[in-house]
Amino acid sequence: MDNRVQIGIVAAIIAVIMGVGVVNLGSYPPLEKSLGATLIDRRGRDVEVSELESKDYVFIYFSAGWCPPCRKFTPELVEFYEKEADDRNFEVIFVSADQSDSDMTTYMQRYGMPWLAVPYSDYGVRQKLRDIYGGRGGIPNLVLMDSDGKVLSSSYQRGEYVGPGKVLADFDSY
């Protein structure tokens, strides 16, 4: 094996271990395949996942009402959503890490979350989304995707937590 190939392989392994490797954005499955058939709104009404097809961007928001940093960021995201969603044609999907369905519902209502959520009862979908897009599992975590499902920004970049505010700032460039 050529020395350049060996060096390239070693560099790639080190980059992966250190979390600085380039993510193969094409490796994510289509979002609709990870979501299941329906989402819910803040009143608990079913919304077909197919409604996301008309959106230019989708944010996935991993959060919980018991999490102080989440409770701090959520009002900022609500304000951003209310100002920008119609003009920028995006949707937010909430993935709860709350302890119960009632905790999730209370959190959504208390903060006036105007977006959609994965039903709390759909544990498999919530877990799959955490596994695919959840970074290192810390919350709050915000992930931005384009209409093709390509991840454009995340609270975890190059293995480091940069926070959800960075994702909103990155969105300004799209």
LOMARZA-251360 format. One record per residue (C-alpha): residue in three letters; x, y, z. Coordinates in nm, 2 decimals. Last residue first. Example, Ala and Ser with C-alpha at 12.3 -4.5 7.8 and 13.67 -1.06 7.14 Angstrom:
REM LOMARZA-251360
+-----+--------+--------+--------+
|  aa |   east |  north |     up |
+-----+--------+--------+--------+
| SER |   1.37 |  -0.11 |   0.71 |
| ALA |   1.23 |  -0.45 |   0.78 |
+-----+--------+--------+--------+
END
This chain:
REM LOMARZA-251360
+-----+--------+--------+--------+
|  aa |   east |  north |     up |
+-----+--------+--------+--------+
| TYR |  -2.98 |   3.02 |   0.34 |
| SER |  -2.72 |   3.24 |   0.52 |
| ASP |  -2.96 |   3.35 |   0.79 |
| PHE |  -3.01 |   2.98 |   0.88 |
| ASP |  -2.65 |   2.98 |   1.02 |
| ALA |  -2.76 |   3.22 |   1.29 |
| LEU |  -3.05 |   3.00 |   1.38 |
| VAL |  -2.82 |   2.70 |   1.39 |
| LYS |  -2.57 |   2.89 |   1.61 |
| GLY |  -2.85 |   2.97 |   1.86 |
| PRO |  -2.91 |   2.59 |   1.89 |
| GLY |  -2.59 |   2.53 |   2.07 |
| VAL |  -2.22 |   2.49 |   1.96 |
| TYR |  -2.17 |   2.14 |   2.11 |
| GLU |  -1.85 |   2.00 |   1.96 |
| GLY |  -1.81 |   1.69 |   1.75 |
| ARG |  -1.74 |   1.88 |   1.43 |
| GLN |  -2.06 |   2.07 |   1.48 |
| TYR |  -2.33 |   1.97 |   1.72 |
| SER |  -2.61 |   2.22 |   1.75 |
| SER |  -2.67 |   2.14 |   1.38 |
| SER |  -2.65 |   2.30 |   1.04 |
| LEU |  -2.73 |   2.22 |   0.68 |
| VAL |  -2.84 |   1.86 |   0.71 |
| LYS |  -2.96 |   1.74 |   0.37 |
| GLY |  -3.31 |   1.62 |   0.38 |
| ASP |  -3.40 |   1.72 |   0.03 |
| SER |  -3.61 |   2.01 |   0.15 |
| ASP |  -3.32 |   2.15 |   0.34 |
| MET |  -3.23 |   2.05 |   0.69 |
| LEU |  -3.16 |   2.23 |   1.01 |
| VAL |  -3.09 |   2.05 |   1.34 |
| LEU |  -3.16 |   2.20 |   1.69 |
| ASN |  -3.04 |   2.05 |   2.01 |
| PRO |  -3.14 |   2.17 |   2.35 |
| ILE |  -3.04 |   1.92 |   2.47 |
| GLY |  -2.75 |   1.67 |   2.48 |
| GLY |  -2.77 |   1.35 |   2.30 |
| ARG |  -2.42 |   1.34 |   2.14 |
| GLY |  -2.56 |   1.46 |   1.81 |
| GLY |  -2.93 |   1.38 |   1.80 |
| TYR |  -2.97 |   1.35 |   1.42 |
| ILE |  -2.98 |   0.98 |   1.35 |
| ASP |  -3.00 |   0.82 |   1.70 |
| ARG |  -3.22 |   1.09 |   1.83 |
| LEU |  -3.45 |   1.06 |   1.53 |
| LYS |  -3.47 |   0.68 |   1.58 |
| GLN |  -3.55 |   0.73 |   1.95 |
| ARG |  -3.83 |   0.97 |   1.88 |
| VAL |  -3.96 |   0.73 |   1.60 |
| GLY |  -3.95 |   0.43 |   1.83 |
| TYR |  -4.11 |   0.62 |   2.12 |
| ASP |  -4.42 |   0.70 |   1.93 |
| SER |  -4.64 |   0.76 |   2.23 |
| TYR |  -4.49 |   1.11 |   2.27 |
| PRO |  -4.62 |   1.20 |   1.93 |
| VAL |  -4.35 |   1.36 |   1.71 |
| ALA |  -4.42 |   1.73 |   1.73 |
| LEU |  -4.54 |   2.01 |   1.51 |
| TRP |  -4.50 |   2.39 |   1.55 |
| PRO |  -4.67 |   2.67 |   1.73 |
| MET |  -4.49 |   2.61 |   2.07 |
| GLY |  -4.69 |   2.83 |   2.30 |
| TYR |  -4.43 |   2.80 |   2.58 |
| ARG |  -4.68 |   2.66 |   2.84 |
| GLN |  -4.87 |   2.46 |   2.57 |
| MET |  -4.57 |   2.27 |   2.44 |
| TYR |  -4.43 |   2.21 |   2.79 |
| THR |  -4.77 |   2.09 |   2.92 |
| THR |  -4.81 |   1.86 |   2.63 |
| MET |  -4.46 |   1.71 |   2.68 |
| ASP |  -4.52 |   1.67 |   3.06 |
| SER |  -4.86 |   1.51 |   2.98 |
| ASP |  -4.70 |   1.26 |   2.74 |
| SER |  -4.45 |   1.16 |   3.00 |
| GLN |  -4.08 |   1.20 |   3.12 |
| ASP |  -3.99 |   1.47 |   2.86 |
| ALA |  -3.72 |   1.41 |   2.60 |
| SER |  -3.95 |   1.55 |   2.33 |
| VAL |  -3.88 |   1.57 |   1.96 |
| PHE |  -4.03 |   1.89 |   1.83 |
| ILE |  -4.06 |   1.93 |   1.45 |
| VAL |  -4.01 |   2.29 |   1.32 |
| GLU |  -4.14 |   2.39 |   0.98 |
| PHE |  -4.00 |   2.62 |   0.71 |
| ASN |  -4.13 |   2.85 |   0.44 |
| ARG |  -3.90 |   3.15 |   0.50 |
| ASP |  -4.17 |   3.41 |   0.48 |
| ASP |  -4.43 |   3.20 |   0.67 |
| ALA |  -4.19 |   3.07 |   0.93 |
| GLU |  -3.99 |   3.39 |   1.00 |
| LYS |  -4.15 |   3.60 |   1.27 |
| GLU |  -4.36 |   3.34 |   1.46 |
| TYR |  -4.08 |   3.08 |   1.43 |
| PHE |  -3.81 |   3.32 |   1.56 |
| GLU |  -4.03 |   3.42 |   1.85 |
| VAL |  -4.10 |   3.05 |   1.93 |
| LEU |  -3.73 |   2.97 |   1.90 |
| GLU |  -3.63 |   3.24 |   2.14 |
| PRO |  -3.90 |   3.12 |   2.38 |
| THR |  -3.76 |   2.77 |   2.36 |
| PHE |  -3.40 |   2.87 |   2.44 |
| LYS |  -3.43 |   2.94 |   2.82 |
| ARG |  -3.67 |   2.65 |   2.88 |
| CYS |  -3.42 |   2.43 |   2.69 |
| PRO |  -3.13 |   2.55 |   2.90 |
| PRO |  -3.33 |   2.47 |   3.21 |
| CYS |  -3.43 |   2.11 |   3.10 |
| TRP |  -3.74 |   1.97 |   3.27 |
| GLY |  -3.96 |   2.09 |   2.98 |
| ALA |  -3.77 |   1.89 |   2.73 |
| SER |  -3.59 |   1.95 |   2.40 |
| PHE |  -3.48 |   1.81 |   2.06 |
| TYR |  -3.58 |   2.04 |   1.79 |
| ILE |  -3.58 |   1.92 |   1.43 |
| PHE |  -3.58 |   2.21 |   1.18 |
| VAL |  -3.72 |   2.16 |   0.84 |
| TYR |  -3.65 |   2.38 |   0.53 |
| ASP |  -3.81 |   2.45 |   0.19 |
| LYS |  -4.15 |   2.32 |   0.31 |
| SER |  -4.41 |   2.18 |   0.06 |
| GLU |  -4.32 |   1.82 |   0.14 |
| LEU |  -4.38 |   1.88 |   0.52 |
| GLU |  -4.75 |   1.83 |   0.47 |
| SER |  -4.68 |   1.47 |   0.38 |
| VAL |  -4.61 |   1.41 |   0.75 |
| GLU |  -4.99 |   1.42 |   0.81 |
| VAL |  -5.10 |   1.62 |   1.11 |
| ASP |  -5.29 |   1.46 |   1.40 |
| ARG |  -5.44 |   1.68 |   1.66 |
| GLY |  -5.27 |   1.69 |   2.00 |
| ARG |  -5.34 |   2.06 |   2.07 |
| ARG |  -4.97 |   2.15 |   2.02 |
| ASP |  -4.98 |   1.99 |   1.67 |
| ILE |  -4.92 |   1.62 |   1.62 |
| LEU |  -4.71 |   1.43 |   1.37 |
| THR |  -4.83 |   1.15 |   1.15 |
| ALA |  -4.70 |   0.87 |   0.92 |
| GLY |  -4.36 |   0.78 |   1.07 |
| LEU |  -4.08 |   1.03 |   1.10 |
| SER |  -3.77 |   0.84 |   0.99 |
| LYS |  -3.88 |   0.76 |   0.64 |
| GLU |  -4.01 |   1.12 |   0.60 |
| LEU |  -3.66 |   1.25 |   0.69 |
| PRO |  -3.49 |   1.07 |   0.40 |
| PRO |  -3.21 |   0.86 |   0.54 |
| TYR |  -2.89 |   1.04 |   0.63 |
| SER |  -2.58 |   0.92 |   0.46 |
| GLY |  -2.59 |   1.19 |   0.20 |
| LEU |  -2.46 |   1.44 |   0.45 |
| ASN |  -2.13 |   1.25 |   0.47 |
| VAL |  -2.01 |   1.43 |   0.78 |
| VAL |  -1.66 |   1.58 |   0.74 |
| GLY |  -1.43 |   1.45 |   1.01 |
| VAL |  -1.37 |   1.66 |   1.32 |
| GLY |  -1.51 |   1.43 |   1.58 |
| MET |  -1.17 |   1.34 |   1.73 |
| ILE |  -1.22 |   0.97 |   1.66 |
| VAL |  -1.35 |   1.04 |   1.31 |
| ALA |  -1.06 |   1.28 |   1.23 |
| ILE |  -0.81 |   1.03 |   1.37 |
| ILE |  -0.95 |   0.75 |   1.15 |
| ALA |  -0.95 |   0.98 |   0.84 |
| ALA |  -0.59 |   1.08 |   0.91 |
| VAL |  -0.48 |   0.72 |   0.94 |
| ILE |  -0.65 |   0.63 |   0.61 |
| GLY |  -0.49 |   0.92 |   0.43 |
| ILE |  -0.15 |   0.85 |   0.57 |
| GLN |  -0.18 |   0.48 |   0.45 |
| VAL |  -0.29 |   0.60 |   0.11 |
| ARG |   0.00 |   0.84 |   0.08 |
| ASN |   0.24 |   0.57 |   0.19 |
| ASP |   0.13 |   0.35 |  -0.10 |
| MET |   0.00 |   0.00 |   0.00 |
+-----+--------+--------+--------+
END
